[in-house]
Amino acid sequence: MKKVLIAVCTLITSGATFGSEDSGNELSYEHFVHSDKPIKCLYGYAAEKVGDHDAAIAIFEDCIARWESVYSMIWLAQIYDSGIGVPQDLKKAAALIKRGAHTNDEAGYSSLAKYHYGIILLEGRGVPVDKQAGVEWLHRAADEGVDEAKDYLQSLP
């Protein structure tokens, strides 16, 4: 995650642009909504962090539609889980995390989605509580190297 944050900060401060010339102000996040470059998914994070929820949601939704971006699924799920900038929707958040958990991406975000999905099932956030399935998903994430999943499993009674 640290590498992602560094990449986002570098891209934002470099003034790099990836959208078409007619897609609006090149310094706005809206400029990246219609970009056909996968790097735009990182701008969704930056847009969300500065409070441009509409642009962040549009970017994440497009990244999911175009590239099945698990990174974007996780961030969009967090937006719906928190209800910041949109009405809180725990079912939608859970569905996005479940989708990410069932996707095997090369970047490794699906392992993180497996961890979050395990927690969602254990806590019943937007889905019925299913402790057995939750523990199974946490084991999958732990087996894929997610330390938080290992720690969570060790904390269970």
DRENPA-3360 file (N, C-alpha, C; in nm, 2 decimals, always signed):
BEGIN
1 = MKKVLIAV = +0.08/-0.12/+0.00/+0.00/+0.00/+0.00/+0.09/+0.13/+0.00 ~ +0.20/+0.12/+0.07/+0.29/+0.23/+0.07/+0.34/+0.27/-0.07 ~ +0.37/+0.17/-0.15/+0.41/+0.19/-0.29/+0.30/+0.26/-0.37 ~ +0.18/+0.22/-0.34/+0.07/+0.29/-0.41/+0.06/+0.43/-0.38 ~ +0.07/+0.46/-0.25/+0.06/+0.60/-0.20/+0.17/+0.69/-0.26 ~ +0.29/+0.63/-0.27/+0.41/+0.70/-0.33/+0.38/+0.73/-0.47 ~ +0.33/+0.63/-0.54/+0.30/+0.64/-0.69/+0.20/+0.75/-0.71 ~ +0.09/+0.75/-0.63/-0.01/+0.85/-0.64/+0.04/+0.99/-0.62;
9 = CTLITSGA = +0.12/+1.01/-0.51/+0.18/+1.14/-0.48/+0.27/+1.18/-0.59 ~ +0.35/+1.09/-0.65/+0.44/+1.13/-0.76/+0.37/+1.17/-0.88 ~ +0.26/+1.10/-0.91/+0.18/+1.13/-1.03/+0.11/+1.26/-1.02 ~ +0.06/+1.29/-0.90/-0.02/+1.41/-0.88/+0.08/+1.53/-0.88 ~ +0.19/+1.52/-0.82/+0.28/+1.63/-0.82/+0.36/+1.65/-0.95 ~ +0.36/+1.55/-1.03/+0.44/+1.56/-1.16/+0.35/+1.63/-1.27 ~ +0.22/+1.64/-1.24/+0.14/+1.71/-1.34/+0.11/+1.62/-1.46 ~ +0.13/+1.49/-1.45/+0.11/+1.40/-1.56/-0.04/+1.40/-1.60;
17 = TFGSEDSG = -0.07/+1.39/-1.73/-0.21/+1.39/-1.77/-0.23/+1.27/-1.86 ~ -0.34/+1.20/-1.85/-0.37/+1.08/-1.92/-0.50/+1.08/-2.00 ~ -0.58/+1.18/-1.98/-0.71/+1.19/-2.05/-0.70/+1.25/-2.18 ~ -0.81/+1.26/-2.25/-0.81/+1.33/-2.38/-0.81/+1.48/-2.36 ~ -0.77/+1.55/-2.46/-0.76/+1.70/-2.45/-0.90/+1.76/-2.42 ~ -1.01/+1.70/-2.47/-1.14/+1.76/-2.45/-1.21/+1.72/-2.32 ~ -1.14/+1.65/-2.23/-1.21/+1.59/-2.11/-1.21/+1.69/-1.99 ~ -1.19/+1.82/-2.02/-1.19/+1.91/-1.91/-1.06/+1.96/-1.86;
25 = NELSYEHF = -1.06/+2.03/-1.75/-0.94/+2.09/-1.70/-0.84/+1.98/-1.66 ~ -0.72/+1.98/-1.72/-0.62/+1.88/-1.70/-0.57/+1.86/-1.55 ~ -0.60/+1.96/-1.47/-0.56/+1.95/-1.33/-0.67/+1.90/-1.24 ~ -0.79/+1.88/-1.30/-0.90/+1.83/-1.21/-0.91/+1.67/-1.22 ~ -0.97/+1.61/-1.12/-0.98/+1.47/-1.12/-1.08/+1.43/-1.22 ~ -1.18/+1.51/-1.25/-1.28/+1.48/-1.36/-1.21/+1.45/-1.49 ~ -1.09/+1.51/-1.51/-1.01/+1.49/-1.63/-0.98/+1.34/-1.65 ~ -0.97/+1.27/-1.54/-0.93/+1.13/-1.55/-1.05/+1.03/-1.55;
33 = VHSDKPIK = -1.17/+1.08/-1.53/-1.28/+0.99/-1.53/-1.29/+0.91/-1.66 ~ -1.27/+0.97/-1.77/-1.29/+0.91/-1.90/-1.16/+0.86/-1.96 ~ -1.05/+0.87/-1.89/-0.92/+0.82/-1.94/-0.92/+0.67/-1.97 ~ -0.85/+0.63/-2.07/-0.84/+0.49/-2.11/-0.71/+0.43/-2.05 ~ -0.65/+0.49/-1.96/-0.52/+0.45/-1.90/-0.55/+0.39/-1.76 ~ -0.51/+0.27/-1.73/-0.53/+0.21/-1.60/-0.47/+0.29/-1.48 ~ -0.37/+0.37/-1.51/-0.31/+0.45/-1.40/-0.42/+0.54/-1.34 ~ -0.53/+0.57/-1.41/-0.63/+0.66/-1.35/-0.69/+0.60/-1.22;
41 = CLYGYAAE = -0.69/+0.47/-1.21/-0.74/+0.41/-1.09/-0.68/+0.47/-0.96 ~ -0.55/+0.50/-0.97/-0.48/+0.56/-0.86/-0.53/+0.70/-0.83 ~ -0.58/+0.77/-0.93/-0.63/+0.90/-0.91/-0.77/+0.90/-0.84 ~ -0.84/+0.79/-0.85/-0.96/+0.77/-0.77/-0.93/+0.78/-0.62 ~ -0.82/+0.72/-0.58/-0.78/+0.73/-0.44/-0.76/+0.87/-0.40 ~ -0.68/+0.94/-0.48/-0.65/+1.08/-0.45/-0.77/+1.17/-0.45 ~ -0.86/+1.15/-0.55/-0.98/+1.22/-0.55/-1.06/+1.20/-0.43 ~ -1.07/+1.08/-0.38/-1.15/+1.05/-0.26/-1.09/+1.12/-0.14;
49 = KVGDHDAA = -0.95/+1.11/-0.13/-0.89/+1.17/-0.01/-0.90/+1.32/+0.00 ~ -0.92/+1.39/-0.12/-0.94/+1.53/-0.11/-1.08/+1.57/-0.11 ~ -1.17/+1.47/-0.10/-1.32/+1.50/-0.09/-1.39/+1.51/-0.22 ~ -1.33/+1.48/-0.33/-1.40/+1.48/-0.46/-1.47/+1.35/-0.48 ~ -1.57/+1.32/-0.40/-1.63/+1.19/-0.40/-1.69/+1.15/-0.54 ~ -1.76/+1.25/-0.60/-1.82/+1.21/-0.73/-1.71/+1.17/-0.83 ~ -1.60/+1.24/-0.84/-1.50/+1.20/-0.94/-1.44/+1.06/-0.89 ~ -1.42/+1.04/-0.76/-1.36/+0.92/-0.72/-1.45/+0.80/-0.75;
57 = IAIFEDCI = -1.58/+0.81/-0.73/-1.67/+0.71/-0.76/-1.68/+0.68/-0.91 ~ -1.68/+0.78/-0.99/-1.68/+0.76/-1.13/-1.56/+0.69/-1.18 ~ -1.44/+0.73/-1.13/-1.31/+0.67/-1.17/-1.31/+0.52/-1.12 ~ -1.35/+0.50/-1.00/-1.35/+0.36/-0.95/-1.45/+0.27/-1.03 ~ -1.57/+0.32/-1.05/-1.66/+0.24/-1.13/-1.61/+0.21/-1.27 ~ -1.55/+0.31/-1.33/-1.50/+0.29/-1.47/-1.38/+0.19/-1.47 ~ -1.30/+0.20/-1.37/-1.18/+0.10/-1.36/-1.23/-0.04/-1.33 ~ -1.34/-0.05/-1.26/-1.40/-0.19/-1.24/-1.46/-0.24/-1.37;
65 = ARWESVYS = -1.53/-0.15/-1.44/-1.60/-0.19/-1.56/-1.49/-0.23/-1.67 ~ -1.39/-0.15/-1.68/-1.29/-0.17/-1.79/-1.19/-0.28/-1.76 ~ -1.14/-0.28/-1.63/-1.03/-0.37/-1.60/-1.05/-0.47/-1.49 ~ -1.18/-0.47/-1.43/-1.20/-0.56/-1.32/-1.10/-0.53/-1.21 ~ -1.08/-0.40/-1.18/-0.98/-0.35/-1.09/-1.02/-0.38/-0.94 ~ -0.95/-0.48/-0.88/-0.98/-0.51/-0.74/-0.95/-0.40/-0.65 ~ -0.84/-0.33/-0.68/-0.80/-0.21/-0.61/-0.92/-0.11/-0.60 ~ -0.99/-0.09/-0.72/-1.10/+0.00/-0.72/-1.22/-0.05/-0.65;
73 = MIWLAQIY = -1.24/-0.19/-0.65/-1.35/-0.25/-0.58/-1.34/-0.22/-0.43 ~ -1.21/-0.24/-0.38/-1.19/-0.22/-0.24/-1.22/-0.08/-0.20 ~ -1.16/+0.02/-0.27/-1.18/+0.16/-0.24/-1.33/+0.20/-0.25 ~ -1.40/+0.15/-0.35/-1.54/+0.19/-0.37/-1.62/+0.13/-0.26 ~ -1.59/+0.00/-0.22/-1.65/-0.06/-0.11/-1.64/+0.02/+0.02 ~ -1.52/+0.07/+0.04/-1.49/+0.15/+0.16/-1.58/+0.28/+0.16 ~ -1.60/+0.34/+0.04/-1.68/+0.46/+0.03/-1.82/+0.42/+0.07 ~ -1.88/+0.31/+0.02/-2.02/+0.27/+0.05/-2.03/+0.22/+0.19;
81 = DSGIGVPQ = -1.92/+0.16/+0.25/-1.93/+0.12/+0.39/-1.93/+0.24/+0.48 ~ -1.85/+0.34/+0.45/-1.85/+0.46/+0.54/-1.97/+0.55/+0.52 ~ -2.02/+0.55/+0.40/-2.13/+0.65/+0.37/-2.08/+0.79/+0.36 ~ -1.95/+0.81/+0.33/-1.90/+0.95/+0.31/-1.91/+0.98/+0.17 ~ -1.99/+1.08/+0.13/-2.01/+1.12/+0.00/-2.12/+1.05/-0.07 ~ -2.18/+0.95/-0.02/-2.29/+0.87/-0.07/-2.37/+0.81/+0.05 ~ -2.49/+0.78/+0.02/-2.56/+0.71/+0.13/-2.50/+0.58/+0.17 ~ -2.48/+0.55/+0.29/-2.42/+0.42/+0.33/-2.50/+0.30/+0.28;
89 = DLKKAAAL = -2.42/+0.21/+0.22/-2.49/+0.09/+0.16/-2.40/-0.03/+0.19 ~ -2.42/-0.10/+0.30/-2.34/-0.21/+0.34/-2.35/-0.33/+0.25 ~ -2.47/-0.35/+0.19/-2.49/-0.46/+0.10/-2.40/-0.44/-0.03 ~ -2.40/-0.32/-0.08/-2.32/-0.28/-0.20/-2.17/-0.30/-0.17 ~ -2.13/-0.25/-0.05/-1.99/-0.26/-0.01/-1.95/-0.41/+0.00 ~ -2.04/-0.49/+0.06/-2.01/-0.64/+0.08/-2.00/-0.70/-0.06 ~ -2.09/-0.67/-0.15/-2.09/-0.73/-0.28/-1.96/-0.69/-0.36 ~ -1.92/-0.57/-0.35/-1.79/-0.53/-0.41/-1.67/-0.61/-0.36;
97 = IKRGAHTN = -1.67/-0.62/-0.23/-1.55/-0.69/-0.16/-1.56/-0.84/-0.20 ~ -1.68/-0.90/-0.20/-1.70/-1.04/-0.24/-1.65/-1.06/-0.39 ~ -1.69/-0.97/-0.47/-1.64/-0.97/-0.61/-1.49/-0.97/-0.62 ~ -1.43/-0.88/-0.54/-1.28/-0.87/-0.54/-1.22/-0.99/-0.49 ~ -1.28/-1.05/-0.39/-1.22/-1.18/-0.33/-1.23/-1.29/-0.42 ~ -1.32/-1.29/-0.51/-1.33/-1.40/-0.61/-1.25/-1.37/-0.74 ~ -1.18/-1.26/-0.74/-1.10/-1.22/-0.86/-0.95/-1.24/-0.82 ~ -0.88/-1.31/-0.91/-0.74/-1.32/-0.89/-0.66/-1.22/-0.97;
105 = DEAGYSSL = -0.62/-1.12/-0.91/-0.54/-1.01/-0.98/-0.39/-1.03/-0.96 ~ -0.32/-0.98/-1.05/-0.17/-1.00/-1.05/-0.11/-0.91/-0.94 ~ -0.18/-0.80/-0.91/-0.12/-0.70/-0.81/-0.14/-0.75/-0.67 ~ -0.22/-0.85/-0.64/-0.23/-0.90/-0.51/-0.35/-0.84/-0.43 ~ -0.43/-0.75/-0.49/-0.54/-0.69/-0.42/-0.65/-0.79/-0.38 ~ -0.66/-0.90/-0.46/-0.76/-1.00/-0.43/-0.73/-1.06/-0.30 ~ -0.61/-1.07/-0.26/-0.57/-1.13/-0.13/-0.63/-1.04/-0.02 ~ -0.61/-0.91/-0.04/-0.66/-0.81/+0.06/-0.82/-0.82/+0.06;
113 = AKYHYGII = -0.88/-0.83/-0.06/-1.02/-0.84/-0.06/-1.07/-0.97/+0.01 ~ -1.00/-1.08/+0.00/-1.03/-1.20/+0.08/-1.03/-1.17/+0.23 ~ -0.93/-1.10/+0.27/-0.93/-1.06/+0.42/-1.05/-0.98/+0.46 ~ -1.08/-0.88/+0.38/-1.19/-0.79/+0.41/-1.32/-0.87/+0.40 ~ -1.33/-0.96/+0.31/-1.46/-1.04/+0.29/-1.47/-1.13/+0.41 ~ -1.37/-1.19/+0.46/-1.37/-1.27/+0.58/-1.43/-1.19/+0.70 ~ -1.38/-1.07/+0.72/-1.42/-0.99/+0.83/-1.57/-0.95/+0.81 ~ -1.61/-0.92/+0.69/-1.75/-0.89/+0.66/-1.84/-1.00/+0.70;
121 = LLEGRGVP = -1.80/-1.13/+0.66/-1.88/-1.24/+0.70/-1.89/-1.27/+0.85 ~ -1.77/-1.25/+0.91/-1.77/-1.27/+1.06/-1.86/-1.17/+1.13 ~ -1.86/-1.04/+1.08/-1.93/-0.93/+1.15/-2.07/-0.91/+1.10 ~ -2.10/-0.97/+0.98/-2.23/-0.96/+0.93/-2.26/-0.82/+0.88 ~ -2.16/-0.75/+0.81/-2.18/-0.62/+0.76/-2.23/-0.62/+0.62 ~ -2.36/-0.61/+0.60/-2.42/-0.61/+0.47/-2.46/-0.75/+0.42 ~ -2.42/-0.85/+0.50/-2.45/-0.99/+0.47/-2.49/-1.06/+0.60 ~ -2.56/-1.18/+0.60/-2.58/-1.25/+0.72/-2.44/-1.30/+0.78;
129 = VDKQAGVE = -2.44/-1.31/+0.91/-2.32/-1.36/+0.98/-2.30/-1.50/+0.93 ~ -2.17/-1.53/+0.89/-2.13/-1.67/+0.86/-1.99/-1.69/+0.91 ~ -1.98/-1.73/+1.04/-1.85/-1.74/+1.10/-1.76/-1.84/+1.03 ~ -1.82/-1.96/+0.99/-1.74/-2.06/+0.93/-1.68/-2.01/+0.80 ~ -1.76/-1.95/+0.71/-1.71/-1.90/+0.58/-1.61/-1.78/+0.61 ~ -1.64/-1.70/+0.71/-1.55/-1.59/+0.74/-1.41/-1.64/+0.77 ~ -1.40/-1.74/+0.86/-1.27/-1.80/+0.90/-1.21/-1.86/+0.77 ~ -1.28/-1.92/+0.69/-1.22/-1.98/+0.57/-1.16/-1.88/+0.48;
137 = WLHRAADE = -1.23/-1.76/+0.46/-1.18/-1.65/+0.38/-1.05/-1.59/+0.44 ~ -1.05/-1.58/+0.57/-0.93/-1.53/+0.64/-0.82/-1.63/+0.62 ~ -0.84/-1.76/+0.63/-0.73/-1.85/+0.60/-0.68/-1.84/+0.46 ~ -0.77/-1.82/+0.37/-0.72/-1.80/+0.23/-0.63/-1.68/+0.22 ~ -0.68/-1.57/+0.28/-0.59/-1.44/+0.28/-0.46/-1.47/+0.35 ~ -0.47/-1.53/+0.46/-0.34/-1.56/+0.54/-0.25/-1.65/+0.46 ~ -0.30/-1.75/+0.39/-0.22/-1.83/+0.30/-0.15/-1.76/+0.19 ~ -0.22/-1.64/+0.15/-0.16/-1.56/+0.04/-0.07/-1.45/+0.10;
145 = GVDEAKDY = -0.05/-1.45/+0.23/+0.05/-1.36/+0.28/-0.01/-1.23/+0.35 ~ -0.13/-1.23/+0.37/-0.19/-1.11/+0.44/-0.17/-1.12/+0.59 ~ -0.08/-1.05/+0.64/-0.05/-1.06/+0.78/-0.17/-1.02/+0.87 ~ -0.25/-0.92/+0.83/-0.36/-0.88/+0.91/-0.46/-1.00/+0.93 ~ -0.47/-1.09/+0.83/-0.56/-1.20/+0.83/-0.50/-1.30/+0.94 ~ -0.37/-1.32/+0.93/-0.31/-1.41/+1.03/-0.33/-1.36/+1.17 ~ -0.31/-1.23/+1.19/-0.33/-1.17/+1.32/-0.48/-1.18/+1.37 ~ -0.57/-1.16/+1.28/-0.71/-1.17/+1.31/-0.75/-1.31/+1.35;
153 = LQSLP = -0.70/-1.41/+1.28/-0.72/-1.55/+1.31/-0.67/-1.59/+1.45 ~ -0.55/-1.53/+1.48/-0.49/-1.56/+1.61/-0.57/-1.50/+1.73 ~ -0.64/-1.39/+1.69/-0.72/-1.32/+1.80/-0.86/-1.39/+1.82 ~ -0.90/-1.48/+1.74/-1.03/-1.54/+1.75/-1.02/-1.64/+1.87 ~ -1.14/-1.65/+1.94/-1.14/-1.74/+2.06/-1.14/-1.89/+2.01;
% end
